[in-house]
Amino acid sequence: MSEPYFRTGPGPVQISREAIQGRVRELGQRISQDYGSEPLHAICVLNGAFPFMADLVRNISRPLTVDFLSVSSYGSRTESSGEVRLVKDLDQSLKGKHVLLVEDIIDTGLTMQYLLGYLQGRAPHSVRVASLLSKPSRRLVEVPIHYLGFEIEDAYVYGYGLDIDHEYRNLPFVTSLRPGEGEA
């Protein structure tokens, strides 16, 4: 990919690389302080949260382990179906662990509600949520977000892990579709 692709991207830059990295550093410091010397088990919700998770754990100065799970809730390119299904389960037990669930974006809240219920059933000591983005205007169910990167308006965003048809995850910033784009 050419350098201009990374500088400008397909749509307008909503959140710059520098803003993301600065906020991730702040979140990592806050998580480190909140957990003290307690070991932490970070769970990445694939696929979108992997860049956020990678940057976040490098900024947490506490013992931690990591795991990954994957769910699907998108019926079309840009609209959630509202149905959540587990695609990849965890590899490690959660019993008695302090869990940090790392998500790319919380939109309707339905996926997060499902995940929190699922994880609580695995007997962790605690579960907290870290999300890069939140779209409160789309929320159908309220869910806790303990560590939030950015609150955004209702737009279809991508980059920094978020995608359009599996592309653009490698953009180092968050951008959005121009009005009228991406409609089915």
Stockholm file with secondary structure:
# STOCKHOLM 1.0

chainA/1-184         MSEPYFRTGPGPVQISREAIQGRVRELGQRISQDYGSEPLHAICVLNGAFPFMADLVRNISRPLTVDFLSVSSYGSRTESSGEVRLVKDLDQSLKGKHVLLVEDIIDTGLTMQYLLGYLQGRAPHSVRVASLLSKPSRRLVEVPIHYLGFEIEDAYVYGYGLDIDHEYRNLPFVTSLRPGEGEA
#=GR chainA/1-184 SS CCHHHHHHCSSCEEECHHHHHHHHHHHHHHHHHHHTTCCEEEEEEETTTHHHHHHHHHTCCSCEEEEEEEEEEESSSSSEEEEEEEEECCSSCCTTCEEEEEEEEESSSHHHHHHHHHHHTTCCSEEEEEEEEECGGGCSSCCCCSEEEEECCSSCEEBTTBCBTTBCTTCSSEEECCTTTTCC
#=GC SS_cons         CCHHHHHHCSSCEEECHHHHHHHHHHHHHHHHHHHTTCCEEEEEEETTTHHHHHHHHHTCCSCEEEEEEEEEEESSSSSEEEEEEEEECCSSCCTTCEEEEEEEEESSSHHHHHHHHHHHTTCCSEEEEEEEEECGGGCSSCCCCSEEEEECCSSCEEBTTBCBTTBCTTCSSEEECCTTTTCC
//
